[in-house]
Amino acid sequence: MTYAYHWRKAMAISLCLHVFLVIAAGHLIAGLASPLPVPTEVLLEMDLVSDPAEHSGNSTAVAEPPPPLDAPKPAPTEISPILPPQPETPVTEPEPVVTTNELTMTKAETQAATPTPNQSASSGIPPAVPTAGGSTRSAISAPGILAKVDPVYPAAARQAGLEGTVVLRIEILTNGRPGEIAVARSTGHSVLDDAAITAVGKWRFVPAKDRTSGRTVACTTTLPVSFRLH
């Protein structure tokens, strides 16, 4: 009895669900198949107005804003050409020049050069007459320079720009070597005078000779030495 009752109740519920589903499906299919509604056209009427100020009678016009000022353009940057590095010009210092003039004999030993009266009588050569300077007239040949060393221009004198001419009094011995060397006239700068004395002390000379006997004699000469910057 209970089993039959429950079975009929389930059948009734299932039938109701099927009927509901069929009705819902029918509504869904009908909605899809119905034509889409046509949109209604809306007409708008508009009047064209050229200038609202003319209708209102006002002659005031809105001022147009001034055109924007152009921004200043940046000045073009000039690109300087890249020049190759120039070689540095060396600074040339004044070239020192040292000149030595010819020897001038001022005095000679007359004892060795003067023949004795007996030699003069035997040889028939008249005795030489001494001059005021102590040398015999035309009896002694002047000395000469055999080898010389040029004076060195001192670096301190070059940098200070010192110049001048010194006159040296040189004693030339019978062997051609220099004896006593003194300053007869200075340049005014002791550094230049000393440089000239040092150089001349290394010189070698051709000694003076007695023309009659051919013997060498000692003599004294003068020598100018000039220091110049060019």
Backbone as a chain_set.jsonl record, in Angstrom:
{"seq": "MTYAYHWRKAMAISLCLHVFLVIAAGHLIAGLASPLPVPTEVLLEMDLVSDPAEHSGNSTAVAEPPPPLDAPKPAPTEISPILPPQPETPVTEPEPVVTTNELTMTKAETQAATPTPNQSASSGIPPAVPTAGGSTRSAISAPGILAKVDPVYPAAARQAGLEGTVVLRIEILTNGRPGEIAVARSTGHSVLDDAAITAVGKWRFVPAKDRTSGRTVACTTTLPVSFRLH", "coords": {"N": [[0.85, -1.188, 0.0], [1.907, 1.228, 0.88], [4.086, 1.388, -0.828], [2.908, 1.667, -3.423], [1.673, 4.072, -3.127], [3.766, 5.917, -2.869], [4.947, 5.6, -5.32], [3.077, 6.61, -7.157], [3.037, 9.234, -6.374], [5.581, 10.097, -7.058], [5.474, 9.823, -9.811], [3.583, 11.747, -10.445], [4.898, 14.108, -9.718], [7.06, 14.047, -11.487], [5.705, 14.247, -13.878], [4.644, 16.806, -13.684], [7.031, 18.353, -13.72], [7.977, 17.802, -16.302], [5.97, 18.935, -17.834], [6.312, 21.623, -17.155], [8.848, 22.157, -18.158], [8.401, 21.782, -20.894], [6.648, 23.898, -21.431], [8.288, 26.109, -20.853], [10.33, 25.805, -22.758], [8.85, 26.2, -25.077], [8.123, 28.921, -24.855], [10.675, 30.063, -25.044], [11.518, 29.359, -27.628], [9.593, 30.686, -29.119], [10.199, 33.319, -28.57], [12.683, 33.637, -29.811], [12.067, 33.267, -32.481], [10.386, 35.391, -33.149], [10.035, 38.532, -35.023], [12.469, 41.245, -35.073], [11.973, 44.38, -33.384], [11.127, 47.337, -35.207], [12.999, 50.306, -35.207], [11.758, 53.465, -34.319], [11.68, 56.47, -36.271], [13.021, 59.597, -35.475], [12.339, 62.913, -36.004], [14.048, 65.949, -36.213], [13.811, 69.415, -36.106], [15.793, 72.135, -37.134], [17.021, 75.444, -37.021], [19.135, 77.389, -39.041], [21.548, 79.61, -37.961], [23.441, 82.361, -38.697], [25.059, 84.286, -37.249], [24.958, 84.852, -33.906], [25.116, 87.416, -32.852], [23.99, 89.166, -34.715], [21.189, 88.68, -34.633], [20.62, 89.451, -32.054], [21.213, 92.133, -32.141], [23.489, 93.216, -31.178], [26.673, 94.636, -31.667], [29.063, 93.949, -30.729], [32.026, 92.227, -31.022], [33.691, 89.245, -30.466], [36.963, 89.382, -29.474], [39.607, 87.992, -31.209], [42.01, 85.763, -30.001], [45.494, 86.711, -29.857], [47.863, 85.503, -32.207], [50.035, 82.881, -31.206], [53.277, 83.676, -30.081], [56.221, 82.986, -31.881], [58.489, 80.693, -30.651], [61.821, 81.52, -29.738], [64.32, 80.465, -31.9], [66.974, 78.26, -31.269], [70.312, 79.402, -31.567], [72.405, 78.317, -34.168], [74.965, 76.106, -33.377], [78.293, 76.729, -33.871], [80.626, 74.624, -35.206], [83.847, 74.314, -34.634], [86.569, 73.649, -36.747], [88.731, 70.878, -36.231], [91.977, 71.331, -35.677], [95.153, 70.087, -36.618], [97.692, 69.34, -34.185], [100.074, 71.863, -33.724], [103.545, 71.887, -34.295], [105.809, 72.633, -31.696], [107.623, 75.588, -31.632], [110.975, 75.732, -31.26], [112.676, 77.629, -28.809], [115.076, 79.787, -29.69], [118.212, 80.512, -28.52], [120.416, 83.342, -28.267], [123.147, 83.116, -30.442], [126.359, 82.501, -29.374], [129.343, 84.217, -30.185], [132.753, 84.122, -30.464], [135.565, 85.878, -31.157], [138.954, 86.105, -32.182], [141.575, 88.319, -32.711], [144.452, 89.255, -34.726], [147.835, 88.772, -33.561], [149.727, 91.304, -31.973], [152.884, 92.391, -31.783], [154.517, 93.852, -29.097], [156.835, 94.069, -27.598], [160.123, 92.783, -27.449], [162.796, 90.538, -26.512], [165.853, 91.929, -26.528], [168.444, 91.265, -25.981], [169.138, 88.632, -26.648], [168.767, 88.842, -29.307], [170.327, 90.853, -30.268], [173.343, 91.283, -31.884], [176.719, 90.922, -30.829], [179.397, 93.438, -30.667], [181.77, 92.335, -31.7], [180.777, 90.203, -33.221], [179.423, 91.638, -35.111], [181.46, 92.992, -36.365], [182.941, 90.902, -37.42], [181.149, 89.601, -39.085], [180.226, 91.574, -40.679], [177.753, 92.702, -40.517], [175.695, 95.314, -39.61], [175.059, 96.432, -36.254], [171.804, 95.887, -34.783], [169.379, 98.416, -34.348], [167.829, 99.372, -31.406], [164.336, 99.873, -30.872], [161.864, 102.222, -29.583], [160.079, 100.685, -28.17], [161.56, 98.577, -27.269], [162.252, 96.568, -28.997], [164.144, 95.474, -31.854], [164.625, 97.285, -34.87], [163.248, 95.988, -37.714], [164.645, 93.688, -37.249], [163.658, 91.537, -35.823], [161.347, 89.013, -36.338], [157.775, 88.915, -36.253], [155.766, 87.082, -33.889], [153.684, 84.133, -34.356], [150.523, 82.298, -34.511], [150.323, 78.977, -33.649], [148.681, 76.817, -32.783], [145.385, 76.927, -31.548], [142.819, 77.333, -29.059], [139.456, 77.885, -29.03], [137.861, 80.366, -27.067], [135.45, 79.639, -24.514], [132.136, 80.631, -24.367], [130.814, 81.771, -21.44], [128.053, 80.225, -19.751], [126.549, 81.593, -17.834], [127.121, 84.213, -18.519], [125.975, 84.338, -21.071], [123.23, 84.006, -20.479], [122.828, 86.295, -18.97], [123.267, 88.178, -20.884], [125.781, 89.365, -21.362], [128.389, 91.11, -22.955], [131.4, 92.011, -24.752], [134.803, 93.169, -25.312], [137.972, 91.981, -24.649], [141.35, 92.841, -24.088], [144.247, 91.126, -24.169], [147.462, 90.839, -22.657], [150.144, 89.066, -23.641], [152.8, 86.965, -22.863], [155.136, 85.458, -24.848], [157.073, 82.679, -24.89], [160.411, 81.407, -25.68], [160.103, 78.802, -26.503], [157.625, 78.737, -27.634], [155.471, 78.518, -25.987], [152.849, 79.981, -23.946], [153.626, 82.52, -21.588], [153.371, 84.624, -18.971], [150.093, 85.883, -18.656], [148.109, 88.65, -18.895], [145.508, 91.109, -18.248], [145.099, 93.68, -20.385], [143.141, 95.478, -21.188], [139.95, 95.469, -19.93], [136.777, 93.735, -20.343], [134.923, 94.616, -18.629], [133.6, 92.715, -17.347], [134.378, 90.216, -15.276], [133.985, 87.498, -15.625], [134.037, 87.071, -18.382], [136.603, 87.957, -18.999], [138.184, 86.071, -17.589], [137.479, 83.737, -18.976], [138.651, 84.185, -21.474], [141.397, 84.31, -20.789], [141.806, 81.705, -19.81], [141.433, 80.163, -22.124], [143.434, 81.14, -23.924], [145.691, 80.441, -22.523], [146.092, 77.828, -23.266], [147.074, 77.869, -25.799], [149.41, 77.48, -28.536], [152.338, 78.907, -29.856], [154.163, 80.355, -32.61], [157.304, 81.24, -32.024], [158.881, 84.491, -31.758], [161.576, 85.555, -33.928], [165.037, 86.245, -34.374], [166.06, 87.882, -37.163], [168.615, 88.082, -38.157], [170.311, 86.253, -36.81], [168.686, 84.027, -36.643], [167.789, 82.942, -34.31], [165.416, 82.092, -31.778], [163.397, 84.321, -29.88], [162.11, 85.659, -26.832], [159.01, 87.379, -26.464], [156.569, 89.991, -26.088], [153.127, 90.26, -26.65], [149.97, 91.621, -27.767], [146.514, 90.706, -27.684], [143.319, 90.964, -28.903], [140.179, 89.775, -27.759], [136.933, 89.056, -28.561], [133.607, 88.943, -27.334], [130.454, 88.219, -28.412], [126.905, 88.337, -28.81], [124.613, 87.082, -31.061]], "CA": [[0.0, 0.0, 0.0], [2.801, 2.38, 0.987], [4.913, 1.425, -2.031], [2.063, 2.152, -4.52], [1.381, 5.486, -2.877], [4.961, 6.686, -3.184], [5.232, 5.546, -6.765], [2.139, 7.518, -7.831], [3.444, 10.602, -6.025], [6.771, 10.417, -7.853], [5.045, 9.976, -11.198], [2.892, 13.043, -10.568], [5.916, 15.187, -9.664], [7.83, 13.988, -12.726], [4.864, 14.755, -14.943], [4.569, 18.284, -13.545], [8.307, 18.919, -14.16], [8.054, 17.731, -17.756], [5.044, 19.923, -18.406], [6.943, 22.956, -16.949], [9.963, 22.293, -19.086], [7.866, 21.933, -22.255], [6.098, 25.257, -21.566], [9.416, 27.058, -20.88], [10.99, 25.686, -24.039], [8.002, 26.822, -26.094], [8.293, 30.39, -24.76], [12.003, 30.44, -25.508], [11.558, 29.233, -29.081], [8.733, 31.734, -29.674], [10.918, 34.607, -28.481], [13.742, 33.695, -30.804], [11.513, 33.3, -33.826], [9.624, 36.629, -33.377], [10.842, 39.552, -35.717], [13.023, 42.324, -34.252], [11.166, 45.601, -33.493], [11.685, 48.375, -36.087], [13.139, 51.552, -34.437], [10.96, 54.594, -34.828], [12.489, 57.602, -36.689], [12.749, 60.844, -34.758], [12.65, 64.052, -36.85], [14.389, 67.162, -35.475], [13.824, 70.631, -36.921], [16.829, 73.056, -36.677], [17.173, 76.684, -37.782], [20.522, 77.798, -39.201], [21.788, 80.993, -37.555], [24.81, 82.703, -39.101], [25.79, 84.963, -36.189], [24.007, 85.214, -32.857], [25.153, 88.841, -32.543], [23.098, 89.887, -35.619], [19.799, 88.563, -34.159], [20.446, 90.176, -30.8], [21.451, 93.551, -32.379], [24.74, 93.641, -30.562], [27.783, 94.684, -32.632], [30.327, 93.577, -30.083], [32.626, 90.988, -31.54], [34.668, 88.635, -29.563], [38.337, 89.544, -30.017], [40.33, 86.736, -31.364], [43.296, 85.783, -29.278], [46.639, 86.906, -30.765], [48.581, 84.248, -32.504], [51.162, 82.655, -30.284], [54.595, 84.092, -30.557], [57.126, 81.872, -32.175], [59.578, 80.534, -29.695], [63.128, 81.791, -30.397], [65.06, 79.272, -32.303], [68.362, 78.285, -30.759], [71.336, 79.735, -32.56], [73.19, 77.119, -34.528], [76.291, 76.02, -32.757], [79.364, 76.585, -34.849], [81.597, 73.568, -34.893], [85.164, 74.722, -35.12], [87.326, 72.493, -37.258], [89.808, 70.376, -35.383], [93.256, 71.529, -36.349], [96.215, 69.196, -36.087], [98.591, 70.057, -33.262], [101.216, 72.503, -34.358], [104.807, 71.597, -33.576], [106.311, 73.749, -30.911], [108.815, 76.22, -32.182], [111.996, 75.832, -30.2], [113.181, 78.967, -28.498], [116.497, 79.846, -30.027], [118.987, 81.455, -27.739], [121.419, 84.027, -29.082], [124.334, 82.297, -30.711], [127.563, 83.221, -28.937], [130.454, 84.267, -31.129], [134.002, 84.578, -29.856], [136.557, 86.121, -32.21], [140.295, 86.526, -31.746], [142.269, 89.028, -33.775], [145.862, 88.921, -34.919], [148.763, 89.191, -32.518], [150.496, 92.527, -32.213], [154.065, 92.356, -30.922], [154.812, 95.143, -28.476], [158.154, 94.079, -26.979], [160.921, 91.566, -27.659], [164.078, 90.528, -25.809], [166.894, 92.4, -27.459], [169.772, 90.762, -25.648], [169.433, 87.444, -27.455], [168.658, 89.143, -30.726], [171.298, 91.875, -30.676], [174.698, 90.693, -31.996], [177.81, 91.64, -30.145], [180.213, 94.229, -31.621], [182.719, 91.468, -32.391], [180.057, 89.473, -34.263], [179.092, 92.582, -36.181], [182.657, 93.307, -37.136], [183.372, 89.731, -38.186], [180.17, 89.235, -40.116], [179.974, 92.703, -41.559], [176.356, 93.119, -40.379], [175.635, 96.372, -38.611], [174.187, 96.071, -35.133], [170.408, 96.338, -34.881], [169.082, 99.592, -33.537], [166.606, 99.122, -30.655], [163.267, 100.856, -30.994], [161.381, 102.724, -28.297], [159.359, 99.618, -27.463], [162.486, 97.583, -26.771], [162.58, 95.616, -30.048], [165.023, 96.006, -32.885], [163.922, 97.646, -36.089], [163.363, 95.054, -38.837], [165.577, 92.618, -36.923], [162.927, 90.434, -35.195], [160.08, 88.697, -36.988], [156.666, 88.841, -35.295], [155.327, 85.705, -33.62], [152.425, 83.699, -34.956], [149.712, 81.323, -33.762], [150.512, 77.619, -34.163], [147.447, 76.08, -32.471], [144.609, 77.705, -30.587], [141.552, 76.801, -28.521], [138.491, 78.983, -28.962], [137.294, 80.588, -25.727], [134.072, 79.192, -24.292], [131.26, 81.695, -23.862], [130.204, 81.245, -20.201], [126.584, 80.139, -19.786], [125.983, 82.678, -17.021], [127.24, 85.452, -19.29], [124.977, 84.3, -22.142], [121.907, 84.249, -19.913], [122.76, 87.688, -18.53], [123.451, 89.059, -22.038], [127.023, 90.111, -21.225], [129.232, 91.164, -24.138], [132.548, 92.901, -24.601], [136.094, 92.81, -25.916], [139.076, 92.056, -23.714], [142.666, 92.864, -24.721], [145.182, 90.384, -23.319], [148.904, 91.003, -22.858], [150.639, 87.687, -23.584], [154.236, 86.738, -22.999], [155.405, 84.251, -25.644], [158.415, 82.21, -24.567], [161.188, 80.972, -26.849], [159.612, 77.489, -26.948], [156.301, 78.893, -28.227], [154.408, 78.42, -24.99], [152.535, 81.264, -23.319], [154.117, 82.738, -20.236], [152.428, 85.399, -18.162], [148.967, 86.46, -19.398], [147.452, 89.683, -18.082], [144.447, 91.858, -18.92], [145.485, 95.057, -20.697], [141.884, 96.238, -21.184], [138.913, 94.518, -19.535], [135.423, 93.874, -20.883], [134.033, 95.094, -17.577], [132.991, 91.526, -16.737], [135.49, 89.308, -14.968], [133.719, 86.149, -16.118], [134.497, 87.02, -19.77], [138.075, 88.072, -18.982], [138.76, 84.787, -17.16], [137.29, 82.745, -20.045], [139.655, 84.439, -22.505], [142.714, 83.934, -20.265], [141.872, 80.242, -19.731], [141.586, 79.599, -23.462], [144.725, 81.518, -24.505], [146.734, 79.706, -21.82], [146.277, 76.529, -23.915], [147.536, 78.077, -27.162], [150.808, 77.292, -28.878], [152.711, 80.002, -30.747], [155.45, 80.365, -33.33], [158.002, 82.324, -31.322], [159.56, 85.519, -32.566], [162.936, 85.168, -34.311], [165.989, 87.261, -34.823], [166.287, 87.615, -38.58], [170.059, 88.002, -38.466], [170.912, 85.03, -36.282], [167.753, 82.904, -36.729], [167.491, 82.439, -32.967], [164.115, 82.502, -31.238], [163.471, 85.253, -28.752], [160.846, 85.872, -26.12], [158.408, 88.667, -26.768], [155.263, 90.28, -25.492], [152.158, 90.672, -27.668], [148.59, 91.876, -27.31], [145.524, 89.955, -28.462], [141.921, 91.273, -28.561], [139.199, 88.67, -27.802], [135.593, 89.649, -28.521], [132.452, 88.097, -27.013], [129.263, 88.844, -28.971], [125.691, 87.536, -28.922], [123.894, 87.426, -32.29]], "C": [[0.883, 1.235, 0.0], [3.639, 2.518, -0.281], [4.139, 1.995, -3.19], [1.808, 3.647, -4.366], [2.583, 6.334, -3.262], [5.259, 6.675, -4.669], [4.341, 6.491, -7.522], [2.539, 8.982, -7.574], [4.66, 11.023, -6.856], [6.406, 10.622, -9.298], [4.382, 11.325, -11.41], [3.895, 14.19, -10.581], [6.705, 15.218, -10.953], [7.027, 14.543, -13.879], [4.776, 16.278, -14.893], [5.867, 18.957, -14.033], [8.429, 18.904, -15.672], [7.151, 18.766, -18.416], [5.672, 21.331, -18.306], [8.081, 23.187, -17.936], [9.472, 22.502, -20.51], [7.353, 23.348, -22.472], [7.245, 26.293, -21.667], [10.142, 27.009, -22.198], [10.178, 26.328, -25.135], [8.122, 28.336, -26.065], [9.653, 30.843, -25.296], [12.094, 30.392, -27.026], [10.73, 30.322, -29.724], [9.424, 33.091, -29.631], [12.028, 34.74, -29.503], [13.201, 33.852, -32.209], [10.768, 34.579, -34.124], [10.525, 37.668, -34.051], [11.278, 40.656, -34.759], [12.186, 43.574, -34.419], [11.881, 46.64, -34.338], [11.791, 49.662, -35.296], [12.379, 52.675, -35.115], [11.903, 55.753, -35.147], [12.035, 58.848, -35.957], [13.233, 61.988, -35.639], [12.889, 65.266, -35.981], [14.441, 68.322, -36.445], [14.807, 71.617, -36.319], [16.879, 74.252, -37.591], [18.655, 77.051, -37.818], [20.644, 79.266, -38.868], [23.246, 81.307, -37.884], [25.607, 83.303, -37.966], [24.815, 85.328, -35.105], [24.015, 86.697, -32.571], [24.232, 89.645, -33.449], [21.656, 89.83, -35.158], [19.58, 89.37, -32.892], [20.668, 91.665, -30.963], [22.707, 94.068, -31.751], [25.854, 93.571, -31.602], [29.121, 94.317, -32.005], [30.794, 92.243, -30.611], [33.669, 90.5, -30.552], [36.043, 88.744, -30.2], [39.037, 88.202, -30.069], [41.655, 86.81, -30.61], [44.452, 85.952, -30.257], [47.34, 85.588, -31.03], [49.764, 84.072, -31.561], [52.485, 83.074, -30.929], [55.47, 82.871, -30.794], [58.252, 81.84, -31.142], [60.91, 80.801, -30.388], [63.874, 80.505, -30.69], [66.483, 79.341, -31.754], [69.349, 78.56, -31.886], [72.15, 78.501, -32.898], [74.587, 77.184, -33.935], [77.342, 75.788, -33.825], [80.374, 75.547, -34.367], [82.924, 73.974, -35.496], [85.914, 73.5, -35.62], [88.47, 72.13, -36.336], [91.113, 70.473, -36.161], [94.296, 70.571, -35.78], [97.131, 69.985, -35.179], [99.802, 70.598, -33.997], [102.495, 72.17, -33.58], [105.293, 72.844, -32.866], [107.614, 74.273, -31.525], [109.859, 76.344, -31.086], [112.472, 77.259, -30.041], [114.687, 78.973, -28.728], [117.173, 80.925, -29.188], [119.992, 82.153, -28.652], [122.679, 83.181, -29.225], [125.58, 83.062, -30.284], [128.655, 83.128, -29.993], [131.654, 84.857, -30.4], [135.027, 84.704, -30.971], [137.87, 86.585, -31.587], [140.998, 87.162, -32.931], [143.736, 88.599, -33.842], [146.699, 89.436, -33.736], [149.474, 90.476, -32.938], [151.672, 92.552, -31.248], [154.376, 93.759, -30.402], [156.22, 95.22, -27.907], [158.836, 92.753, -27.248], [162.231, 91.685, -26.896], [165.185, 90.875, -26.8], [168.266, 91.822, -27.17], [170.122, 89.566, -26.515], [169.435, 87.763, -28.926], [169.713, 90.125, -31.191], [172.685, 91.247, -30.769], [175.708, 91.557, -31.264], [178.614, 92.449, -31.157], [181.219, 93.375, -32.357], [182.055, 90.7, -33.516], [179.72, 90.394, -35.412], [180.309, 92.883, -37.035], [183.083, 92.146, -37.999], [182.423, 89.394, -39.311], [179.877, 90.37, -41.064], [178.549, 93.208, -41.484], [176.304, 94.195, -39.326], [174.716, 95.97, -37.471], [172.799, 96.649, -35.306], [170.188, 97.479, -33.926], [167.8, 99.326, -32.763], [165.601, 100.242, -30.872], [162.833, 101.277, -29.616], [160.677, 101.641, -27.51], [160.286, 98.545, -26.958], [162.871, 96.581, -27.83], [163.465, 96.285, -31.068], [164.239, 96.231, -34.15], [164.262, 96.668, -37.2], [164.316, 93.911, -38.543], [164.87, 91.405, -36.354], [161.599, 90.251, -35.922], [159.002, 88.499, -35.929], [156.268, 87.384, -35.06], [154.006, 85.406, -34.333], [151.721, 82.677, -34.084], [149.884, 79.965, -34.422], [149.262, 76.777, -33.949], [146.697, 76.866, -31.407], [143.336, 76.958, -30.195], [140.595, 77.977, -28.389], [137.965, 79.145, -27.542], [135.834, 80.147, -25.667], [133.277, 80.363, -23.727], [130.573, 81.182, -22.6], [128.678, 81.281, -20.268], [125.951, 81.266, -18.982], [126.046, 84.006, -17.759], [126.231, 85.492, -20.429], [123.602, 84.626, -21.597], [121.745, 85.696, -19.458], [122.938, 88.677, -19.675], [124.712, 89.888, -21.973], [127.847, 90.005, -22.51], [130.439, 92.067, -23.839], [133.775, 92.352, -25.289], [137.188, 93.023, -24.871], [140.386, 92.026, -24.509], [143.649, 92.225, -23.737], [146.616, 90.743, -23.683], [149.547, 89.647, -22.59], [152.155, 87.69, -23.729], [154.451, 85.41, -23.718], [156.862, 83.877, -25.412], [159.114, 81.724, -25.831], [160.76, 79.602, -27.362], [158.202, 77.557, -27.526], [155.155, 78.766, -27.252], [154.119, 79.795, -24.396], [153.117, 81.331, -21.915], [153.062, 83.454, -19.406], [151.368, 86.027, -19.074], [148.257, 87.427, -18.461], [146.402, 90.396, -18.931], [144.932, 93.291, -19.118], [144.268, 95.972, -20.713], [140.743, 95.256, -20.962], [137.603, 94.777, -20.282], [134.47, 94.521, -19.887], [133.346, 93.951, -16.863], [134.101, 90.506, -16.518], [135.256, 87.913, -15.514], [134.169, 86.009, -17.572], [136.027, 87.116, -19.835], [138.721, 86.741, -18.611], [138.615, 83.721, -18.233], [138.331, 82.942, -21.139], [141.04, 84.024, -22.035], [142.869, 82.418, -20.222], [142.114, 79.624, -21.098], [142.968, 79.904, -24.039], [145.88, 80.811, -23.793], [147.003, 78.336, -22.418], [146.821, 76.672, -25.329], [149.021, 77.711, -27.293], [151.159, 78.287, -29.994], [153.983, 79.659, -31.522], [156.241, 81.521, -32.738], [158.632, 83.32, -32.3], [161.021, 85.099, -32.813], [163.763, 86.4, -34.669], [166.35, 86.948, -36.27], [167.78, 87.447, -38.898], [170.671, 86.695, -38.009], [170.006, 83.813, -36.415], [167.383, 82.327, -35.39], [166.115, 82.945, -32.537], [164.322, 83.375, -30.022], [162.097, 85.328, -28.102], [160.331, 87.269, -26.42], [157.081, 88.804, -26.038], [154.34, 90.816, -26.586], [150.83, 90.996, -27.003], [147.629, 91.163, -28.255], [144.127, 90.377, -28.02], [141.05, 90.019, -28.722], [137.82, 89.264, -27.585], [134.541, 88.594, -28.217], [131.202, 88.839, -27.466], [128.12, 87.831, -29.011], [124.919, 88.015, -30.15], [122.505, 86.819, -32.242]], "O": [[0.659, 2.172, -0.766], [3.876, 3.629, -0.756], [4.717, 2.797, -3.924], [1.737, 4.385, -5.349], [2.429, 7.365, -3.917], [5.773, 7.655, -5.209], [4.806, 7.133, -8.463], [2.395, 9.843, -8.442], [4.751, 12.167, -7.301], [6.962, 11.501, -9.958], [4.594, 11.974, -12.435], [3.759, 15.133, -11.362], [6.997, 16.296, -11.472], [7.564, 15.222, -14.755], [4.828, 16.951, -15.923], [5.816, 20.002, -14.68], [8.919, 19.862, -16.27], [7.513, 19.388, -19.414], [5.579, 22.127, -19.241], [8.244, 24.282, -18.474], [10.045, 23.296, -21.256], [7.57, 23.943, -23.527], [7.176, 27.228, -22.464], [10.538, 28.05, -22.722], [10.742, 26.942, -26.04], [8.214, 28.974, -27.114], [9.755, 31.893, -25.93], [12.678, 31.282, -27.644], [11.112, 30.842, -30.773], [9.259, 33.912, -30.534], [12.287, 35.833, -30.007], [13.824, 34.51, -33.043], [10.523, 34.849, -35.3], [11.706, 37.719, -33.706], [10.592, 40.973, -33.787], [11.713, 43.823, -35.528], [13.093, 46.817, -34.216], [10.784, 50.107, -34.745], [12.375, 52.798, -36.34], [12.834, 56.007, -34.383], [10.842, 59.123, -35.832], [14.412, 62.038, -35.99], [12.072, 65.599, -35.122], [15.059, 68.215, -37.505], [14.707, 71.93, -35.133], [16.791, 74.106, -38.81], [19.343, 77.033, -36.798], [19.923, 80.09, -39.43], [24.163, 80.628, -37.423], [26.737, 82.875, -37.727], [23.884, 86.084, -35.382], [23.012, 87.218, -32.084], [23.73, 90.69, -33.037], [20.945, 90.828, -35.271], [18.496, 89.91, -32.67], [20.359, 92.424, -30.045], [22.963, 95.271, -31.792], [25.977, 92.584, -32.328], [30.166, 94.365, -32.653], [30.048, 91.264, -30.64], [34.399, 91.264, -29.919], [36.268, 88.269, -31.313], [39.046, 87.418, -29.12], [42.322, 87.844, -30.61], [44.412, 85.409, -31.361], [47.391, 84.696, -30.184], [50.409, 85.047, -31.177], [52.749, 82.858, -32.112], [55.464, 81.895, -30.044], [58.865, 82.86, -30.826], [61.111, 80.353, -31.517], [64.023, 79.615, -29.853], [67.111, 80.399, -31.787], [69.236, 78.031, -32.992], [72.535, 77.735, -32.015], [75.274, 78.204, -34.001], [77.302, 74.811, -34.573], [80.89, 75.62, -33.252], [83.098, 73.975, -36.715], [85.894, 72.444, -34.987], [89.097, 73.002, -35.735], [91.317, 69.788, -37.163], [94.298, 70.29, -34.582], [97.326, 71.182, -35.386], [100.458, 69.902, -34.772], [102.503, 72.177, -32.349], [105.195, 73.957, -33.381], [108.534, 73.532, -31.872], [109.621, 77.011, -30.079], [112.645, 77.992, -31.015], [115.45, 78.272, -28.063], [116.753, 82.082, -29.161], [120.374, 81.612, -29.69], [123.193, 82.616, -28.26], [125.83, 84.16, -30.781], [128.855, 82.083, -30.612], [131.582, 85.933, -29.807], [135.32, 83.724, -31.656], [137.895, 87.341, -30.616], [141.012, 86.602, -34.027], [144.184, 87.711, -33.117], [146.329, 90.376, -33.033], [149.773, 90.687, -34.113], [151.489, 92.715, -30.042], [154.481, 94.717, -31.168], [156.756, 96.316, -27.744], [158.183, 91.71, -27.27], [162.722, 92.789, -26.658], [165.401, 90.17, -27.786], [169.157, 91.88, -28.018], [171.226, 89.47, -27.051], [170.037, 87.039, -29.719], [169.975, 90.224, -32.39], [173.158, 90.71, -29.768], [175.54, 92.768, -31.118], [178.537, 92.194, -32.359], [181.511, 93.643, -33.523], [182.616, 90.539, -34.599], [179.73, 89.974, -36.569], [180.217, 93.012, -38.256], [183.524, 92.321, -39.135], [182.849, 88.948, -40.377], [179.333, 90.15, -42.146], [178.153, 94.052, -42.289], [176.832, 93.999, -38.231], [173.727, 95.265, -37.673], [172.613, 97.724, -35.877], [170.743, 97.506, -32.828], [166.765, 99.076, -33.381], [165.969, 101.405, -31.036], [163.337, 100.783, -28.607], [160.681, 101.682, -26.279], [159.823, 97.648, -26.254], [163.771, 95.78, -27.581], [163.531, 97.511, -31.143], [163.315, 95.485, -34.474], [165.424, 96.532, -37.585], [164.76, 93.226, -39.464], [165.437, 90.312, -36.396], [160.831, 91.197, -36.099], [159.271, 87.983, -34.845], [156.422, 86.548, -35.951], [153.323, 86.299, -34.835], [152.245, 82.246, -33.057], [149.621, 79.812, -35.615], [148.831, 76.083, -34.87], [147.3, 77.405, -30.479], [142.857, 76.078, -30.91], [140.9, 78.956, -27.708], [137.654, 78.153, -26.884], [135.089, 80.267, -26.64], [133.678, 80.998, -22.751], [129.805, 80.224, -22.687], [128.087, 82.237, -20.772], [124.938, 81.833, -19.392], [125.139, 84.83, -17.644], [125.683, 86.552, -20.732], [122.879, 85.432, -22.18], [120.654, 86.259, -19.548], [122.782, 89.882, -19.479], [124.73, 91.011, -22.476], [127.979, 88.921, -23.079], [130.487, 92.773, -22.832], [133.786, 91.225, -25.783], [137.311, 94.1, -24.289], [140.514, 91.28, -25.48], [143.852, 92.717, -22.627], [146.948, 90.928, -24.854], [149.508, 89.138, -21.47], [152.709, 88.342, -24.614], [154.001, 84.364, -23.251], [157.77, 84.657, -25.701], [158.513, 81.638, -26.902], [161.017, 79.265, -28.518], [157.638, 76.521, -27.877], [153.992, 78.891, -27.637], [154.993, 80.661, -24.34], [153.108, 80.357, -21.163], [151.977, 82.919, -19.177], [151.682, 86.615, -20.109], [147.855, 87.053, -17.36], [146.404, 90.303, -20.159], [145.149, 94.025, -18.153], [144.359, 97.126, -20.293], [140.588, 94.306, -21.73], [137.355, 95.875, -20.78], [133.36, 94.921, -20.238], [132.606, 94.159, -15.902], [134.687, 89.998, -17.474], [136.212, 87.208, -15.837], [134.636, 84.94, -17.965], [136.662, 86.432, -20.637], [139.693, 86.325, -19.242], [139.506, 82.889, -18.403], [138.845, 81.963, -21.679], [141.795, 83.439, -22.812], [143.932, 81.893, -20.556], [142.895, 78.682, -21.233], [143.611, 79.009, -24.589], [146.935, 80.601, -24.391], [148.032, 77.73, -22.12], [147.012, 75.66, -26.003], [149.764, 77.645, -26.314], [150.394, 78.483, -30.938], [154.76, 78.789, -31.13], [155.873, 82.679, -32.938], [158.871, 83.029, -33.472], [161.616, 84.382, -32.009], [163.273, 87.411, -35.173], [166.881, 85.878, -36.567], [168.137, 86.728, -39.831], [171.462, 86.09, -38.732], [170.481, 82.681, -36.316], [166.711, 81.296, -35.339], [165.703, 84.054, -32.876], [165.265, 83.207, -29.249], [161.07, 85.092, -28.738], [161.101, 88.211, -26.604], [156.558, 87.853, -25.457], [154.715, 91.706, -27.348], [150.605, 90.684, -25.833], [147.886, 91.032, -29.452], [143.774, 90.168, -26.859], [141.175, 89.293, -29.708], [137.56, 89.897, -26.561], [134.572, 87.493, -28.767], [130.91, 89.936, -26.988], [128.333, 86.636, -29.217], [124.607, 89.2, -30.273], [121.726, 86.985, -33.18]]}, "num_chains": 1, "name": "protein.A"}
